[in-house]
Amino acid sequence: MVDPTPLRLASLHEEVAARLRNMVFERQLVPGQWIDELALASDWKISRTPLREALKVLAAEGLVELVPRQGCRVTELSEDDADELFPVMALLEGRCAFEAVRKATPADIKLLQRLHAALEKHAAARNIDGYYRANHDFHSTVQALAANRWLDRATTDLRRFVRLLRGRQLNWPGRIEESIGEHRRLIDAIEQRDAARAEQLMHDHLMAQLAALKALRAHEAAQEATLDQGQHHA
């Protein structure tokens, strides 16, 4: 007979891992930030054991780094990381779009149309946070509709790292307008059941995200350099 006693410690560290993961994705814990284990354990009224087990889970997922004798910090993607990640994600998400269009039912198409309508609403209001969330829902739904467990596994694994950026590229001037334009062309291809065009448009959409991110980072670096020069002369 199977022992019905709940495995409380295991379930606790899984719950803590889920909470930490959400904090990373919501940028409550930002890339590069050291995680204050004592403060979190105190706030959540738990011992450090389940917290450390949870951090090991996130480290295995690549979301945090365990640094010997220093602690744990949130993973920070470099420019090289982004340059290598986005082209691969573009291929995967493009394939998701291709397979989703081929397999989608009329009800599935209507679901994507509703998700696109939410994107339009947030774009019109220039609500970056709302747009980011709606965009994540749309992309995740396309991935699910592809109904390919191998593609789903690879895409889910890499999507974690894209989420570390939490749509930072949307802060680049004009990016929301460009993004919603890309989505309009994409939803049109989906409605027309043009799988090949949907694949190409989704691929290009991801690469446009990378271009906007690189432009934003270059702008921020230039601003920091100007500020440093001003402080030096002062």
Backbone bond lengths (Angstrom), bond angles and torsions (degrees), N, CA, C in turn:
res aa  C-N    CA-C-N  psi(-1)  N-CA   C-N-CA  omega(-1)  CA-C   N-CA-C  phi
1 M - - - 1.469 - - 1.527 109.63 -
2 V 1.332 116.18 136.63 1.461 120.93 -179.52 1.517 110.09 -75.73
3 D 1.314 116.23 133.85 1.463 121.44 178.79 1.529 109.36 -67.46
4 P 1.346 118.65 118.94 1.468 121.36 -177.29 1.526 114.12 -80.84
5 T 1.332 117.44 -2.65 1.464 120.07 -177.21 1.528 110.83 -63.08
6 P 1.343 118.33 126.67 1.475 120.90 -179.62 1.525 111.54 -61.14
7 L 1.305 115.94 140.33 1.465 120.89 175.80 1.521 107.49 -87.23
8 R 1.301 115.64 80.91 1.459 120.50 -169.54 1.521 113.60 -62.92
9 L 1.323 116.85 -41.80 1.457 118.69 -177.34 1.523 110.66 -63.48
10 A 1.346 115.50 -43.13 1.459 119.48 -179.76 1.520 110.70 -63.56
11 S 1.344 116.23 -46.59 1.459 119.01 -178.55 1.524 110.64 -66.15
12 L 1.330 116.87 -32.14 1.460 120.13 179.73 1.522 110.74 -66.54
13 H 1.317 117.31 -46.16 1.469 117.83 -177.77 1.529 110.93 -68.85
14 E 1.341 116.98 -28.68 1.467 119.41 175.62 1.527 110.34 -68.93
15 E 1.329 115.88 -39.03 1.463 120.18 177.93 1.528 110.54 -65.92
16 V 1.324 115.97 -41.03 1.464 120.56 178.09 1.526 110.01 -64.65
17 A 1.340 116.81 -40.78 1.465 120.79 178.81 1.527 110.45 -61.50
18 A 1.329 116.73 -42.13 1.465 120.77 179.32 1.527 110.72 -63.40
19 R 1.332 116.33 -40.17 1.464 120.18 179.80 1.530 110.88 -67.22
20 L 1.323 116.48 -43.42 1.464 120.67 178.70 1.530 111.08 -64.20
21 R 1.327 115.59 -41.67 1.467 120.42 179.92 1.528 110.29 -59.97
22 N 1.315 115.83 -43.24 1.462 120.29 179.00 1.528 111.00 -64.95
23 M 1.330 117.25 -38.46 1.465 120.87 178.52 1.528 111.07 -63.76
24 V 1.328 116.46 -36.32 1.463 120.50 177.82 1.527 109.98 -68.16
25 F 1.341 116.44 -47.01 1.462 120.21 -177.88 1.525 112.04 -66.58
26 E 1.341 116.79 -29.94 1.463 120.59 179.81 1.530 111.91 -90.34
27 R 1.338 116.04 3.56 1.467 122.98 179.78 1.528 112.51 60.25
28 Q 1.336 116.34 28.09 1.458 119.76 167.55 1.525 108.54 -75.32
29 L 1.320 114.85 -25.02 1.461 123.27 167.42 1.522 104.63 -118.16
30 V 1.318 117.27 112.64 1.459 120.44 -171.66 1.528 111.39 -92.13
31 P 1.337 117.28 155.37 1.463 120.82 178.74 1.527 111.90 -52.58
32 G 1.332 115.31 132.60 1.456 121.20 -179.61 1.517 114.11 89.87
33 Q 1.325 117.63 -12.62 1.469 121.04 -177.11 1.526 111.26 -74.84
34 W 1.336 115.65 136.02 1.458 120.55 173.90 1.521 108.31 -78.16
35 I 1.304 116.70 137.08 1.459 121.67 -177.72 1.524 109.65 -89.55
36 D 1.314 115.81 123.88 1.468 122.14 -179.82 1.527 108.49 -83.77
37 E 1.322 115.61 93.79 1.461 120.41 -175.64 1.529 112.01 -64.15
38 L 1.315 116.88 -40.58 1.464 120.11 -179.13 1.525 111.13 -62.95
39 A 1.329 116.32 -43.37 1.464 120.36 -178.71 1.527 110.89 -65.75
40 L 1.337 116.97 -43.61 1.462 120.04 -179.80 1.528 110.87 -65.09
41 A 1.334 116.37 -43.84 1.463 120.05 179.56 1.527 110.29 -60.70
42 S 1.322 115.96 -39.17 1.462 120.38 179.00 1.527 111.15 -68.69
43 D 1.341 116.35 -45.67 1.466 120.70 -179.00 1.526 111.77 -61.80
44 W 1.325 115.86 -39.60 1.468 120.25 -176.26 1.528 112.90 -92.62
45 K 1.348 115.47 -1.14 1.468 121.22 177.67 1.535 111.81 56.04
46 I 1.330 114.13 49.60 1.462 120.73 177.00 1.521 108.23 -131.43
47 S 1.331 116.21 164.72 1.457 119.68 175.13 1.527 108.42 -79.47
48 R 1.320 116.25 170.69 1.462 119.30 -179.27 1.527 112.08 -77.42
49 T 1.339 117.64 -14.19 1.471 119.72 -178.29 1.528 112.69 -62.46
50 P 1.349 119.83 -54.33 1.471 118.37 178.31 1.526 112.50 -65.53
51 L 1.333 116.80 -29.49 1.458 119.99 178.05 1.526 110.26 -65.89
52 R 1.315 116.49 -44.37 1.463 120.00 179.65 1.527 111.34 -66.96
53 E 1.333 116.74 -36.83 1.465 119.95 176.51 1.530 109.96 -64.01
54 A 1.328 116.12 -39.30 1.465 120.52 178.81 1.526 110.82 -65.42
55 L 1.325 116.54 -39.96 1.462 120.37 179.29 1.527 111.03 -65.63
56 K 1.326 116.78 -32.64 1.469 120.11 176.20 1.530 110.42 -64.99
57 V 1.332 116.05 -36.89 1.465 120.61 177.80 1.522 109.77 -63.27
58 L 1.340 116.25 -47.06 1.468 120.28 -179.64 1.526 111.48 -66.96
59 A 1.332 116.29 -32.56 1.464 119.61 177.39 1.529 109.98 -66.14
60 A 1.336 116.50 -39.65 1.465 120.62 177.92 1.526 110.85 -64.40
61 E 1.329 116.72 -29.94 1.468 121.38 178.27 1.524 111.79 -81.98
62 G 1.335 116.53 -11.73 1.458 120.24 179.46 1.516 114.62 88.77
63 L 1.334 117.17 7.29 1.464 120.01 -176.71 1.522 112.95 -84.22
64 V 1.337 116.88 -23.99 1.461 120.94 176.40 1.524 108.61 -134.47
65 E 1.329 115.16 163.91 1.463 121.65 178.36 1.523 108.84 -120.48
66 L 1.315 116.52 129.43 1.459 121.47 175.55 1.525 107.55 -92.54
67 V 1.324 116.40 115.38 1.463 121.67 -177.13 1.525 108.90 -105.39
68 P 1.328 118.24 117.00 1.469 121.08 -178.17 1.529 112.61 -53.01
69 R 1.327 115.23 132.31 1.469 124.39 176.62 1.532 113.71 63.43
70 Q 1.316 117.07 8.90 1.467 119.16 177.82 1.524 112.35 -123.32
71 G 1.319 117.10 -38.30 1.453 119.31 179.82 1.513 112.23 132.60
72 C 1.314 115.01 -145.81 1.460 120.84 -175.14 1.527 109.24 -134.31
73 R 1.320 116.48 135.38 1.461 119.97 178.85 1.524 110.12 -133.19
74 V 1.325 114.98 156.56 1.459 121.39 -179.53 1.531 109.07 -72.39
75 T 1.312 116.15 136.15 1.461 121.36 179.92 1.527 110.73 -60.17
76 E 1.313 115.51 136.94 1.464 121.64 178.35 1.523 108.28 -118.87
77 L 1.323 116.58 122.83 1.458 120.53 -179.24 1.522 110.46 -82.63
78 S 1.316 116.28 129.48 1.458 121.14 177.31 1.532 109.50 -82.13
79 E 1.323 115.96 173.35 1.468 119.48 176.17 1.525 110.45 -62.34
80 D 1.325 116.41 -38.46 1.467 119.65 177.98 1.524 110.68 -63.84
81 D 1.340 116.39 -39.31 1.466 120.14 177.72 1.527 110.15 -58.88
82 A 1.332 115.89 -47.66 1.467 120.29 -178.79 1.524 110.78 -63.69
83 D 1.340 116.14 -41.04 1.467 120.58 -179.95 1.527 111.63 -61.40
84 E 1.326 116.41 -32.26 1.463 120.36 -179.06 1.529 111.85 -89.26
85 L 1.331 116.68 -31.65 1.462 121.20 -176.31 1.527 112.80 -73.75
86 F 1.329 117.27 -48.86 1.462 119.91 -171.58 1.529 114.14 -63.87
87 P 1.344 120.05 -40.51 1.467 117.89 177.25 1.530 112.99 -61.71
88 V 1.336 116.57 -35.98 1.465 119.67 177.81 1.526 109.78 -69.47
89 M 1.333 116.03 -43.24 1.463 119.66 178.80 1.527 110.61 -64.01
90 A 1.330 116.56 -34.68 1.463 120.39 178.75 1.528 110.76 -63.43
91 L 1.328 116.41 -40.66 1.467 120.30 177.29 1.527 110.93 -64.25
92 L 1.336 116.04 -45.23 1.463 120.41 -178.26 1.528 111.77 -65.79
93 E 1.330 116.15 -47.07 1.467 118.80 -178.29 1.526 111.21 -70.07
94 G 1.327 116.17 -31.84 1.458 118.76 174.54 1.519 110.71 -61.39
95 R 1.326 115.76 -43.69 1.464 119.74 178.46 1.528 110.87 -65.86
96 C 1.338 116.69 -36.80 1.468 120.10 176.07 1.527 110.10 -58.12
97 A 1.333 116.37 -45.25 1.463 120.35 -179.68 1.525 110.70 -63.17
98 F 1.329 116.31 -42.69 1.471 121.14 -179.95 1.529 110.54 -58.47
99 E 1.328 116.41 -50.46 1.459 119.98 -176.68 1.526 111.73 -72.09
100 A 1.333 116.96 -33.65 1.465 120.17 178.69 1.524 110.81 -63.49
101 V 1.331 116.69 -43.35 1.468 120.44 -179.92 1.524 110.46 -63.03
102 R 1.302 116.92 -39.53 1.469 120.53 -178.59 1.530 112.22 -69.64
103 K 1.334 117.33 -29.38 1.462 120.60 -173.41 1.530 114.07 -104.83
104 A 1.317 117.73 -14.32 1.467 120.91 -172.57 1.526 112.45 -64.62
105 T 1.322 114.87 139.09 1.462 121.63 173.42 1.528 108.46 -87.05
106 P 1.331 118.39 167.73 1.469 119.77 174.96 1.532 112.09 -55.41
107 A 1.332 117.03 -36.26 1.469 120.40 178.34 1.526 110.66 -66.45
108 D 1.325 116.56 -36.37 1.469 120.72 177.99 1.531 110.52 -64.84
109 I 1.317 116.24 -41.51 1.465 120.66 179.00 1.528 109.95 -62.43
110 K 1.322 116.41 -41.51 1.468 120.23 178.71 1.527 110.97 -63.59
111 L 1.333 116.48 -37.20 1.466 120.37 177.42 1.524 110.20 -62.19
112 L 1.325 117.03 -45.26 1.466 120.61 179.02 1.529 110.89 -64.73
113 Q 1.321 117.04 -34.95 1.465 120.30 177.38 1.530 110.66 -65.01
114 R 1.334 116.74 -38.79 1.470 120.07 177.80 1.528 110.62 -66.55
115 L 1.319 116.36 -40.59 1.465 120.03 178.26 1.528 110.69 -65.90
116 H 1.327 116.00 -37.07 1.464 119.55 177.38 1.532 110.29 -66.14
117 A 1.329 116.89 -37.80 1.467 120.54 178.73 1.526 110.65 -60.97
118 A 1.333 116.66 -36.40 1.469 120.45 176.97 1.525 110.15 -65.24
119 L 1.330 116.51 -39.14 1.466 120.52 176.20 1.526 110.77 -61.00
120 E 1.322 116.30 -44.36 1.468 120.97 179.46 1.528 110.66 -59.82
121 K 1.316 115.88 -42.33 1.468 121.33 -179.40 1.527 110.87 -61.15
122 H 1.320 116.68 -48.31 1.466 120.29 -177.73 1.528 111.58 -71.05
123 A 1.330 116.86 -33.50 1.465 120.02 177.81 1.525 110.20 -65.50
124 A 1.331 116.68 -42.61 1.468 120.98 179.88 1.524 111.21 -62.84
125 A 1.334 116.01 -35.00 1.466 120.98 -179.76 1.528 111.96 -86.83
126 R 1.322 116.59 -3.17 1.464 122.74 -175.06 1.532 110.73 52.34
127 N 1.311 114.68 41.88 1.464 122.20 178.62 1.528 107.70 -92.09
128 I 1.324 116.37 94.42 1.463 120.62 -174.42 1.524 111.50 -62.77
129 D 1.324 117.29 -44.00 1.461 119.88 -178.42 1.528 110.87 -64.79
130 G 1.332 116.41 -44.98 1.459 120.13 178.77 1.518 111.48 -64.16
131 Y 1.334 116.16 -39.60 1.462 120.54 179.72 1.528 110.17 -64.92
132 Y 1.329 116.10 -42.01 1.465 120.04 179.51 1.533 110.62 -59.47
133 R 1.330 116.31 -46.25 1.468 120.33 -178.54 1.535 111.11 -64.90
134 A 1.337 116.24 -43.62 1.463 120.01 179.88 1.529 110.61 -65.65
135 N 1.322 116.00 -37.04 1.461 120.78 178.34 1.527 110.70 -64.33
136 H 1.334 115.68 -42.12 1.465 119.93 177.63 1.530 110.44 -61.64
137 D 1.326 116.65 -42.57 1.465 120.79 179.19 1.530 110.88 -62.15
138 F 1.330 116.32 -42.31 1.465 120.25 -178.92 1.529 110.72 -63.63
139 H 1.327 116.33 -49.63 1.464 120.40 -178.01 1.529 111.25 -64.27
140 S 1.327 116.65 -40.43 1.467 120.31 179.81 1.526 111.04 -65.48
141 T 1.335 116.32 -35.66 1.463 120.14 179.14 1.522 111.10 -69.58
142 V 1.324 117.06 -41.49 1.468 120.17 175.85 1.528 109.57 -58.95
143 Q 1.321 115.81 -42.83 1.464 120.74 178.31 1.526 110.86 -60.25
144 A 1.324 117.03 -44.74 1.465 121.05 -179.43 1.527 111.48 -65.31
145 L 1.336 116.43 -39.13 1.463 120.51 -178.24 1.529 112.10 -69.87
146 A 1.332 116.79 -20.58 1.466 119.50 176.14 1.528 110.69 -63.92
147 A 1.331 116.05 -28.49 1.473 122.22 174.25 1.530 112.58 50.62
148 N 1.329 114.58 48.07 1.466 121.19 178.06 1.525 106.27 -127.27
149 R 1.321 117.28 107.32 1.466 119.37 -171.29 1.519 113.22 -63.75
150 W 1.325 117.85 -30.22 1.462 119.94 179.73 1.526 110.29 -74.89
151 L 1.309 115.64 -42.04 1.462 120.77 176.51 1.524 109.99 -64.95
152 D 1.325 115.94 -40.51 1.467 121.07 179.50 1.524 111.05 -62.33
153 R 1.318 115.82 -41.80 1.465 120.22 -178.57 1.527 111.16 -63.99
154 A 1.319 116.50 -46.66 1.467 120.37 -178.93 1.527 111.31 -67.06
155 T 1.331 116.43 -41.79 1.466 120.72 -177.71 1.522 111.35 -68.26
156 T 1.327 116.84 -42.35 1.465 120.85 178.87 1.517 110.77 -61.23
157 D 1.326 116.16 -41.86 1.462 120.74 -178.68 1.527 110.82 -60.72
158 L 1.329 117.23 -45.35 1.462 120.08 -177.77 1.528 112.44 -79.57
159 R 1.329 117.27 -26.78 1.466 119.31 -179.56 1.529 111.19 -61.59
160 R 1.334 116.56 -29.87 1.468 119.65 177.34 1.528 110.90 -55.49
161 F 1.330 115.45 -41.17 1.463 119.26 -176.45 1.529 111.12 -74.84
162 V 1.325 116.99 -36.02 1.462 119.85 174.97 1.528 109.48 -61.44
163 R 1.334 116.32 -37.74 1.466 120.16 -178.73 1.527 112.37 -69.35
164 L 1.328 117.49 -18.53 1.466 119.35 174.70 1.530 110.80 -61.04
165 L 1.325 116.15 -28.04 1.467 120.92 -179.52 1.528 111.52 -82.87
166 R 1.316 116.59 -19.14 1.468 124.96 178.59 1.530 113.08 43.94
167 G 1.310 114.81 49.86 1.458 119.30 173.96 1.511 114.86 63.35
168 R 1.330 117.68 31.13 1.471 120.07 -178.51 1.522 111.98 -55.96
169 Q 1.348 116.49 -31.71 1.459 119.93 -177.12 1.525 112.29 -63.63
170 L 1.343 117.28 -18.03 1.461 120.03 179.32 1.527 111.83 -68.48
171 N 1.330 116.57 -15.33 1.466 120.50 177.21 1.530 112.37 -79.75
172 W 1.329 117.04 -10.97 1.458 119.91 178.57 1.528 108.83 -72.01
173 P 1.342 118.19 130.26 1.471 121.09 -177.15 1.532 112.83 -51.06
174 G 1.320 115.40 127.04 1.456 121.37 177.59 1.517 114.78 85.30
175 R 1.342 117.55 -4.09 1.465 118.93 -174.87 1.527 112.19 -68.53
176 I 1.332 118.39 -38.92 1.466 119.09 179.74 1.526 110.04 -61.34
177 E 1.336 116.29 -42.08 1.466 119.87 179.50 1.531 110.94 -63.23
178 E 1.331 115.97 -41.29 1.463 119.43 177.58 1.523 110.87 -65.28
179 S 1.328 115.63 -43.15 1.460 120.77 -176.99 1.527 111.89 -63.55
180 I 1.335 117.17 -44.72 1.464 118.69 -178.73 1.529 110.11 -67.78
181 G 1.330 116.99 -31.22 1.463 120.07 174.68 1.521 111.12 -63.93
182 E 1.321 116.01 -41.24 1.465 120.75 177.34 1.528 110.74 -63.71
183 H 1.332 115.49 -40.03 1.465 119.80 179.59 1.530 111.66 -68.46
184 R 1.324 117.17 -34.28 1.471 119.54 178.05 1.524 110.59 -63.42
185 R 1.323 115.75 -42.45 1.469 118.84 178.40 1.527 110.56 -67.21
186 L 1.330 115.62 -35.97 1.462 120.02 -179.85 1.527 111.43 -67.41
187 I 1.330 117.58 -46.25 1.466 119.36 -178.71 1.528 110.06 -66.45
188 D 1.329 117.07 -30.93 1.468 119.92 176.00 1.526 110.48 -64.50
189 A 1.328 116.72 -44.16 1.468 120.34 178.45 1.524 110.66 -62.84
190 I 1.332 116.46 -38.25 1.467 120.69 178.83 1.526 109.94 -65.52
191 E 1.327 116.49 -44.94 1.472 120.57 179.80 1.524 111.61 -63.56
192 Q 1.337 115.71 -33.66 1.466 120.66 179.52 1.527 112.38 -82.72
193 R 1.324 116.05 -1.40 1.470 122.07 -179.24 1.525 111.84 59.49
194 D 1.325 115.19 35.43 1.465 120.97 178.92 1.529 108.00 -97.13
195 A 1.323 116.23 88.64 1.460 121.62 -173.97 1.524 112.57 -63.17
196 A 1.320 116.87 -41.74 1.464 120.35 -177.94 1.529 111.00 -65.50
197 R 1.336 116.67 -41.61 1.469 119.52 179.40 1.526 110.50 -69.01
198 A 1.323 117.11 -38.63 1.466 120.41 177.82 1.525 110.41 -61.82
199 E 1.320 116.41 -40.02 1.464 120.60 178.84 1.527 110.76 -61.98
200 Q 1.330 116.74 -46.46 1.462 120.54 -178.71 1.526 111.32 -66.62
201 L 1.323 116.78 -41.04 1.465 120.60 -179.30 1.522 111.56 -66.21
202 M 1.333 116.87 -40.04 1.462 119.62 178.01 1.526 110.26 -65.70
203 H 1.318 116.36 -42.02 1.469 120.66 177.00 1.528 110.28 -58.12
204 D 1.320 116.37 -48.61 1.463 120.79 -177.86 1.529 111.46 -65.84
205 H 1.325 116.50 -33.35 1.466 121.73 178.11 1.527 110.47 -61.83
206 L 1.325 116.88 -43.86 1.472 120.52 178.75 1.526 111.20 -66.28
207 M 1.321 116.59 -39.46 1.463 119.50 179.67 1.525 111.30 -69.46
208 A 1.328 117.04 -30.46 1.463 120.52 175.69 1.525 110.23 -68.16
209 Q 1.336 116.59 -34.12 1.463 120.07 175.45 1.527 110.19 -61.58
210 L 1.324 115.86 -43.38 1.464 119.86 179.09 1.526 110.77 -62.57
211 A 1.326 117.31 -43.81 1.464 120.86 -179.44 1.528 110.88 -60.55
212 A 1.341 116.58 -41.88 1.466 120.56 179.26 1.524 110.84 -67.19
213 L 1.325 116.49 -39.04 1.464 120.60 178.84 1.522 110.61 -63.41
214 K 1.331 116.90 -43.33 1.461 120.86 179.74 1.529 110.70 -64.69
215 A 1.330 116.90 -39.56 1.465 120.51 178.50 1.525 110.61 -64.54
216 L 1.330 116.26 -41.91 1.465 120.71 179.29 1.520 110.91 -64.31
217 R 1.320 116.86 -44.40 1.465 120.42 -179.54 1.524 111.22 -64.72
218 A 1.325 117.44 -39.41 1.466 120.89 178.29 1.525 110.37 -64.23
219 H 1.329 116.15 -40.66 1.464 120.94 178.92 1.527 110.64 -64.36
220 E 1.331 116.46 -44.07 1.465 120.49 179.81 1.525 111.13 -64.72
221 A 1.336 116.65 -38.97 1.465 120.55 178.93 1.527 110.66 -64.70
222 A 1.335 116.43 -40.01 1.462 120.76 178.94 1.526 110.76 -65.48
223 Q 1.325 116.51 -39.51 1.463 120.57 178.29 1.524 111.14 -64.28
224 E 1.334 116.16 -42.18 1.462 120.51 179.21 1.524 110.78 -64.26
225 A 1.336 116.41 -39.91 1.462 120.39 179.39 1.524 110.73 -64.30
226 T 1.329 116.23 -41.33 1.467 120.78 178.58 1.520 110.87 -64.20
227 L 1.333 116.08 -41.34 1.462 120.95 179.09 1.524 110.99 -64.61
228 D 1.330 116.13 -42.09 1.468 120.24 179.07 1.525 111.13 -63.09
229 Q 1.330 116.73 -39.99 1.462 120.77 179.00 1.523 110.74 -64.60
230 G 1.342 115.47 -40.77 1.454 119.91 179.46 1.515 111.94 -64.05
231 Q 1.330 116.90 -40.61 1.459 120.89 178.95 1.523 110.77 -68.42
232 H 1.339 115.69 -35.52 1.468 119.85 -179.80 1.530 110.66 -65.91
233 H 1.344 115.96 -43.62 1.464 120.02 -179.38 1.526 111.39 -70.57
234 A 1.349 115.02 -29.91 1.465 118.29 179.56 1.525 110.34 -68.92
